[in-house]
Amino acid sequence: GWGVIKPDALSEQLAEGEVFIVDVRQPEEFAEASIEGAVNIPLRELAQHLDALPAMDQQVVVVCGSGFRSAIGMTALQMLGWEKAQSMAGGMAAWTAAELPTVAAQETTLAAGEMPAVDEALLAAVDDYLMNVLPEGWGVMKVEGLNELLVEAPPFIVDVRQPDEYAEGYIEGAINVPLRELAQNLDLL
């Protein structure tokens, strides 16, 4: 499932028990509407506030506006040791589309707990990536922008879906390297 939890499933889990939600949107986005009880830690600052998270064996659901930033946040947390970290599918757009409850101007204070034991070099690399390498716009290219590039200066496209998905249709010129095999096939890039 690629670490994704759907809004309805998250809503059910919230009703049944405690789920720790980290909203990685910017504070102004968070203030407009958020899931009650969520903690706001902007994505670029996530690695700097690990002491505000629950124990590494606890479920943490990362939320953003559309699901893209939360996938990055989930991956960072999983790399650092939160094996139960998940990303909410579709972000707050999907949550509100499902007509699930939100709160506005929610006050959250980051509880400073004990810093978990994480690999210091890995933590430094993740923090550097989030703060300095991750581009503005989070590395997202919209369909319109890709269509323009395909006409003007076709980019090298890697389709990371499974081979059966790729076989059903792909962007002309794209190569298929399934996501789980990408690191072993960097020579193809």
C-alpha positions as CSV (number, residue, x, y, z in Angstrom):
1,G,0.0,0.0,0.0
2,W,3.1,2.3,-0.2
3,G,2.4,3.5,3.3
4,V,-0.8,5.3,2.4
5,I,-3.9,5.5,4.6
6,K,-7.2,6.8,3.1
7,P,-9.1,9.6,4.9
8,D,-12.1,7.4,5.8
9,A,-9.8,4.8,7.4
10,L,-7.9,7.5,9.3
11,S,-11.2,8.9,10.5
12,E,-12.2,5.5,11.8
13,Q,-8.9,5.0,13.6
14,L,-9.2,8.5,15.2
15,A,-12.7,7.5,16.5
16,E,-11.3,4.2,17.9
17,G,-8.2,5.3,19.5
18,E,-5.1,7.5,19.5
19,V,-3.4,8.3,16.3
20,F,-0.6,10.9,16.2
21,I,-1.1,13.2,13.2
22,V,1.6,15.5,11.9
23,D,0.5,18.1,9.5
24,V,3.5,19.2,7.4
25,R,1.8,22.2,5.7
26,Q,2.9,25.7,6.3
27,P,1.4,27.4,9.4
28,E,-1.0,29.6,7.3
29,E,-2.4,26.5,5.6
30,F,-2.7,24.7,8.8
31,A,-4.6,27.7,10.4
32,E,-7.3,27.6,7.6
33,A,-8.4,24.0,8.3
34,S,-6.8,21.0,10.0
35,I,-7.7,17.7,11.5
36,E,-8.5,18.1,15.2
37,G,-5.6,17.1,17.4
38,A,-3.0,17.4,14.6
39,V,0.4,18.9,15.3
40,N,1.8,21.3,12.8
41,I,5.5,20.8,11.9
42,P,6.3,22.3,8.4
43,L,8.0,19.7,6.2
44,R,11.3,21.6,6.0
45,E,11.5,21.6,9.9
46,L,10.4,18.0,10.4
47,A,13.8,16.5,11.2
48,Q,14.4,19.3,13.7
49,H,11.4,18.4,15.9
50,L,11.7,14.6,16.3
51,D,11.4,15.1,20.0
52,A,7.8,16.2,19.5
53,L,6.8,12.9,18.0
54,P,5.6,9.8,19.8
55,A,7.8,6.7,20.3
56,M,9.1,5.1,17.1
57,D,6.9,2.1,17.6
58,Q,3.7,4.3,17.5
59,Q,1.6,5.0,14.4
60,V,2.3,8.5,13.0
61,V,0.1,9.8,10.1
62,V,1.6,12.6,8.0
63,V,-0.9,15.0,6.4
64,C,-0.5,17.9,3.9
65,G,-2.6,19.6,1.3
66,S,-2.6,17.0,-1.5
67,G,-0.5,14.1,-0.3
68,F,2.8,14.9,-2.0
69,R,4.5,16.6,1.0
70,S,3.1,14.0,3.4
71,A,4.7,11.3,1.3
72,I,8.1,13.0,1.6
73,G,7.5,13.4,5.3
74,M,6.5,9.8,5.8
75,T,9.5,8.6,3.9
76,A,11.8,10.8,6.0
77,L,10.3,9.4,9.2
78,Q,10.5,5.8,8.0
79,M,14.1,6.3,7.1
80,L,14.8,7.7,10.6
81,G,13.1,4.7,12.3
82,W,9.3,5.3,12.5
83,E,8.3,2.1,10.7
84,K,4.6,2.8,11.3
85,A,4.7,6.2,9.7
86,Q,2.0,6.6,7.0
87,S,0.9,9.3,4.5
88,M,-2.8,10.3,4.2
89,A,-3.9,9.8,0.6
90,G,-5.0,13.0,-1.1
91,G,-4.1,15.2,1.8
92,M,-6.6,17.7,3.3
93,A,-8.2,18.1,-0.1
94,A,-9.3,14.5,0.1
95,W,-10.3,14.8,3.8
96,T,-12.6,17.8,3.1
97,A,-13.9,16.2,-0.1
98,A,-15.0,13.3,2.1
99,E,-16.8,15.8,4.3
100,L,-14.8,14.8,7.3
101,P,-14.6,17.4,10.2
102,T,-12.0,20.1,10.4
103,V,-11.1,22.8,12.8
104,A,-9.8,26.3,12.0
105,A,-7.1,28.2,13.8
106,Q,-6.2,25.2,15.9
107,E,-3.5,26.0,18.5
108,T,-0.8,23.4,18.8
109,T,2.3,23.4,20.9
110,L,5.1,21.1,20.1
111,A,5.7,19.0,23.2
112,A,9.4,18.7,23.7
113,G,10.0,15.1,24.7
114,E,13.1,13.0,24.6
115,M,15.1,13.0,21.4
116,P,14.9,9.5,20.0
117,A,18.0,7.5,19.2
118,V,18.5,8.0,15.5
119,D,21.6,7.7,13.3
120,E,23.1,11.2,13.6
121,A,24.6,11.1,10.1
122,L,21.3,10.0,8.6
123,L,19.4,12.7,10.6
124,A,21.9,15.3,9.3
125,A,21.3,14.1,5.7
126,V,17.5,14.1,6.0
127,D,17.5,17.6,7.6
128,D,19.8,18.9,4.9
129,Y,17.6,17.4,2.2
130,L,14.4,18.9,3.7
131,M,16.0,22.3,4.4
132,N,18.3,22.8,1.5
133,V,17.9,20.3,-1.3
134,L,14.1,19.9,-1.7
135,P,13.2,22.5,-4.3
136,E,10.5,25.1,-3.9
137,G,7.2,23.7,-5.0
138,W,8.3,20.4,-3.5
139,G,9.6,19.0,-6.8
140,V,6.1,18.7,-8.3
141,M,5.5,19.2,-12.0
142,K,1.9,19.7,-13.1
143,V,0.6,18.1,-16.2
144,E,0.5,21.3,-18.2
145,G,4.2,21.9,-17.4
146,L,5.1,18.4,-18.5
147,N,3.1,18.7,-21.7
148,E,5.0,21.9,-22.6
149,L,8.3,20.3,-21.9
150,L,7.4,17.3,-24.0
151,V,7.0,19.6,-27.0
152,E,9.8,22.0,-26.3
153,A,12.6,19.9,-24.8
154,P,11.6,16.4,-23.9
155,P,12.9,15.4,-20.5
156,F,14.2,12.0,-19.4
157,I,11.2,10.3,-17.8
158,V,11.3,7.4,-15.4
159,D,8.0,5.7,-14.8
160,V,8.3,4.0,-11.4
161,R,5.1,2.1,-11.5
162,Q,5.0,-1.7,-11.6
163,P,5.5,-3.3,-15.0
164,D,1.9,-4.3,-15.4
165,E,0.8,-0.7,-14.8
166,Y,3.4,0.6,-17.3
167,A,2.2,-2.0,-19.9
168,E,-1.3,-0.5,-19.7
169,G,0.0,2.9,-21.0
170,Y,2.9,5.3,-20.4
171,I,4.3,8.6,-21.6
172,E,6.1,8.1,-24.9
173,G,9.8,7.8,-24.3
174,A,9.5,6.9,-20.6
175,I,11.6,4.1,-19.2
176,N,10.1,1.8,-16.6
177,V,12.1,1.2,-13.4
178,P,9.8,0.0,-10.6
179,L,10.2,2.2,-7.5
180,R,11.6,-0.7,-5.3
181,E,14.3,-1.3,-8.0
182,L,15.3,2.3,-8.6
183,A,18.4,2.4,-6.3
184,Q,19.8,-0.8,-8.0
185,N,19.3,0.7,-11.5
186,L,20.7,4.2,-11.2
187,D,23.0,3.4,-14.2
188,L,19.9,3.6,-16.4
189,L,19.5,7.3,-15.6
